[in-house]
Amino acid sequence: MTEVVTVETSAAVFQRRWREIEANPTGLRPIAIAMVASYTIEPLLPYLGCFLAQRGLHAKYIVAPFGQVYQSLLDASSPTRTADVTLVLSRIEDLCARPLAELAKLDPDGVQAARVEAHSEMSWLTAALTAYEAATTGTLLVGTLPRPRFSPLGVLDPSHPASYSQLAHELNLALFATTRKSRRIRLADVDGAISYLGHERAWDPRMALISGNPLSSAGMRHVADRLARTIAALVLPAAKVIVLDLDNTLWGGIVGEDGPTGIAIGATGVGAAFVAFQDALLAYRAQGVLLAIASKNNEADAFEIFDNHSGMRLKREHIAAHRISWAQKSESLREIAAELSLGLDSFIFVDDSPTECAEVMRVLPEVTVLQLPQDPANYVAALAALPQLDRMSLTDEDRMRAAAYNAEKARTAAREAAEHDPALLKEHLKSLELICAVRRVGDGDVARTAQLTQKTNQFNLTTIRRTEADIESMRRDPAWRLYALDVRDRFGEYGTTGLAFAHRVAEDTWHLDTVLLSCRVLGRGVESAFLRAVTTDLVAAGAKKLTSQMIPTKKNAPVRDFLPRHGFVETGEAWLKEPLPGAPFEDEHITLQGP
Amino acid sequence: MTGLVERLAGLLADVCGAPIATLNAESAPGVTAGWDSVANLGFIAAVEDEFNITISTNEVLAIKSLGDMAKLVTAKGVK
């Protein structure tokens, strides 16, 4: 395996690695990235390309002429318009060169006029961004504006009306406002990356003179790393579960030896570091990441802490699954994955012990392993550094997910009683009072829809992954019908948990290109009700035949009998169902609404 | 090739993709395959990283060959 590149890796390694990737991108998923910048951007490309390759992506660049930000954005024939992601990087020094020079003269009227002009430049930029968004289907990723490195006012700058730094804040606020009004214009925090490294190290005035690129080699590595994380988060699913060790991970000390009063967790001393770490974990839980425990301990000792220790932020109800025993950690992780019906490739394992981390890495290479640093003060930073936790969209389902898993636990308890008795099972399904609401994918559904195509592995007929941009363009195409399914029962909401995409292939024939359900709603006959609703809608649109296909993967065994079970007949390559709607669906226990 | 020129040629080969065997003290930016203006910036950054030195704007502009770079690096105390 090739060595991992980081922001510390030397320039020559990036250059060589990037040439190797360009020569042989096998196994990497291509992503077209347009670069629109106010300065020479070519030197940044190898760094960005290497970081993206590390996330499994092959950057195929389309570079607009430098310094022509507006022209490139407004030019209807610009090749950048076909890109999956268009990066727009600019600097206040380039965008507002004249207003900055005017501000430096300090003439009171001139200062006011210069500030107005700078804001007007920003309005031009945001208008161009909005126009570009309307004309394209990809994502526009706009770099936040780094504050100018020098102000002629020096230390007086933040206290003076001609302040450069205040102007930078205002212009960035205008950018924020634009992204809040738009779904496909997002920000990448270039200013944050430069501040993180420090202006002194991030800029290289020699390079600005020689090449027109103002960043130092270190500056480019940090900016590229931030951009790569942002781009990867647009197209790759975030981790779904964080599995945690207990002793010296969630608290200091060993509960089995030190006892509940001997461990460090609370307001003072090193205990406060563990509180901060638990708060960070709860913040990820609020974004939809489930928390689980894999610990070698006595279960009663451990839960005594969760239930009764006043310093704990994490409580028993925050834990979606746990294995507290003396089993190997890899075995505990496997069991937790089975219990939650989630793939181990979406797991992060966190432990302070090098031995335990090594065991999990060896047995379960698909799991992301975080070995905590020596000092608990650095735990939060170590967690935040994991790109697997990055996300660029946050849906209502994400925010509600942890609560939904708690409802699921209650359902499981109810179902287990009925497990081995078909009559009882039927009775149980009826008692769930399931409601399936089917609707066309709407404006507010695009993020969740793309996310479901990317994350659903088990009940997924064709496993075709799609980006938000793909969903946008399919929605605009009248030959496509995109259906979303919302499920709820008496225990609570499952949210949007199913998708079906159909497109018309002939006057009377529609093809089911995608059918998928989140594993949370499997085993309840929901797929039958969903197909009935979709079929009814397509029949109303003139469908007399329905075709589909089944693409087997390692993980989609649960979907294999979906087509034959619903009256589809295999005809060579494809599956065919006619006439419609066909045999009755076994979904009497479900109330169907829509579309 | 001297040891230093060889080391620099290794860095340049990484940056511009030319086989190291084709590089020598006479190799020049704009002439040697792959050694274009973008590669030149990468080369400067790589040399600074490798030898922990700083090269000034005028020095960068004065480098017309791999041999020039070797002389410059030597003048900065690298043996």
HADDOCK unambig.tbl for C-alpha pairs under 7 A between the chains (distance, minus, plus):
assign (segid A and resid 10 and name CA) (segid B and resid 46 and name CA) 6.68 0.50 0.50
assign (segid A and resid 10 and name CA) (segid B and resid 49 and name CA) 6.35 0.50 0.50
assign (segid A and resid 11 and name CA) (segid B and resid 42 and name CA) 6.56 0.50 0.50
assign (segid A and resid 11 and name CA) (segid B and resid 45 and name CA) 6.14 0.50 0.50
assign (segid A and resid 11 and name CA) (segid B and resid 46 and name CA) 4.98 0.50 0.50
assign (segid A and resid 12 and name CA) (segid B and resid 11 and name CA) 6.23 0.50 0.50
assign (segid A and resid 12 and name CA) (segid B and resid 14 and name CA) 5.78 0.50 0.50
assign (segid A and resid 12 and name CA) (segid B and resid 15 and name CA) 5.79 0.50 0.50
assign (segid A and resid 12 and name CA) (segid B and resid 46 and name CA) 5.09 0.50 0.50
assign (segid A and resid 15 and name CA) (segid B and resid 14 and name CA) 6.19 0.50 0.50
assign (segid A and resid 15 and name CA) (segid B and resid 15 and name CA) 4.93 0.50 0.50
assign (segid A and resid 16 and name CA) (segid B and resid 14 and name CA) 4.68 0.50 0.50
assign (segid A and resid 16 and name CA) (segid B and resid 15 and name CA) 5.84 0.50 0.50
assign (segid A and resid 42 and name CA) (segid B and resid 38 and name CA) 6.78 0.50 0.50
assign (segid A and resid 43 and name CA) (segid B and resid 38 and name CA) 5.86 0.50 0.50
assign (segid A and resid 206 and name CA) (segid B and resid 57 and name CA) 5.25 0.50 0.50
assign (segid A and resid 217 and name CA) (segid B and resid 45 and name CA) 6.16 0.50 0.50
